[in-house]
Amino acid sequence: MADWQIVLPTPTQSGAQRHKLIPEIAMRPSLFIFALAALVAGAYLYGNMEGLKGNSAGLLPAVEASSASEDWTRTGTVPDRDVYFPGTEELAPDEIRVIACGSGMPMPRLKQAAACMLIELGNGDKFIFDIGTGSMERLYALGIPLDYINKVFLTHLHADHMGDLPAFYIYGPQNNRSVPLRVWGPGGGGTRPEWGTKAAMDSMLEMWAWMTGTLQGTIDTRSMSLEVTEYDWSKVNGVVYEENGVVIKSIPAVHFEQSASFILEWNGLRIAFSGDTLPNRWWIEHTKGVDLSIHESIFMPDMAMKKWKFSDQEALNAMTTIHANPAFFAKVMALTQPKHAVAYHFQNDFDTLPATIRTVEEIYDGPVDYARDFMVWNVTKEGVRTRMTVPNPAMYPTPPLREKEITAGQGRYQTPDWVVEGFPDELEETTDKIFDDFNEEHGTDYKFQLKK
């Protein structure tokens, strides 16, 4: 019997290399049926890879066999789960971890929140880049104390990039944040002042006036302090943030006006993050060779018509004049050659993903991940590791990191007398028992009072 070998596609092969395999096998009819079955199996395995060190379809987490069986025991822990469980891995001093807490679009869906990336550095710093609608619950599901994730950077003020900021701010007291929320957002650059971030945050505070006012003296409200920094979005490589060895710069984006992209630099590593933008010369010039390039890759016009029911004019306008579609994304990556690329800001489904990959691979053959919510990247100078995060779907607030402070006496908001009088006398006995039981359990001497 003649010697033969079947070669299956691997996640590190280029698109062109994978496409050459089929004709090579088809030329050997005696093996065609077996080879076809093997290729189907190989394609399935490839489709399930998460892009570890190469092109990836981003469908399901990859599983690699342990090379050391002695690491496995009947009662011990799994040596390498190949997924990330938040709070179980310490970041190395020279490592960056990026978690997609929102990879989708303005169209609400359970599967994907709108744009949001959490960036964690080995020095302990953490940054939120955009916080679009639906992303807050993803951030909470990671189980990180809110005092650690109080720095939010906004590329622009569309709701799919900042829509969860009002809720993230106002829910600080209930979820044990004890420090001010710090927000950096675009302004200046010739844009109307009433369109800027400071004006937006002032309006947000006015919207929450009733809630912030009535909570005074009931719970710790220190987290309701808000610090807003408006950066000039028109500056090229303008320094937005510089603390603790971390530099975050902005470059203009081509997305109406008052839109920007970010470049984070720390410890010799560079992470680039686009909000919404057409391909532009500033990104191409200043993100060449970055360690991780996270860029939008919205639908092609025909897919927007099919999935979103856009008219042809709407689809062409949105997909070619204010956003980067997959063809634009691929060309930008080809021009900048990042060490690892991430396509995000599209609905990642069984039918949209293959279409996106086909378009990208016609132009760009470097390593790309197609983001899903909770995809995670560990970035070091040695390279990028891609996995999926296993979040906690039933997370409770993390403990406070500072002792609680509650305004006493005259600082407490007082409900109007006529409203308080609506509390029925029949519940006094029940209330007294609640307090008696609590005091006995905790060694306190609190008394029930609806008034000051």
Secondary structure as UniProt FT lines:
FT   TURN            11..12
FT   HELIX           15..26
FT   HELIX           29..31
FT   HELIX           32..47
FT   TURN            52..53
FT   HELIX           69..71
FT   TURN            86..87
FT   TURN            93..94
FT   STRAND          96..102
FT   STRAND          116..121
FT   TURN            122..123
FT   STRAND          126..129
FT   TURN            133..134
FT   HELIX           136..140
FT   TURN            141..143
FT   HELIX           146..148
FT   STRAND          151..153
FT   HELIX           159..162
FT   TURN            163..164
FT   HELIX           165..170
FT   TURN            171..172
FT   HELIX           173..175
FT   STRAND          181..187
FT   TURN            189..190
FT   HELIX           193..195
FT   HELIX           197..207
FT   HELIX           209..215
FT   TURN            216..218
FT   HELIX           222..224
FT   STRAND          226..232
FT   TURN            233..234
FT   TURN            236..237
FT   STRAND          238..243
FT   TURN            244..245
FT   STRAND          246..252
FT   STRAND          260..266
FT   TURN            267..268
FT   STRAND          269..274
FT   HELIX           281..286
FT   TURN            288..289
FT   STRAND          292..296
FT   HELIX           301..308
FT   HELIX           312..321
FT   HELIX           326..336
FT   STRAND          341..344
FT   TURN            350..351
FT   HELIX           352..361
FT   TURN            362..363
FT   STRAND          368..370
FT   TURN            373..374
FT   STRAND          375..380
FT   TURN            381..382
FT   STRAND          383..389
FT   TURN            393..394
FT   HELIX           409..411
FT   HELIX           417..420
FT   TURN            421..422
FT   HELIX           425..427
FT   HELIX           428..442
//
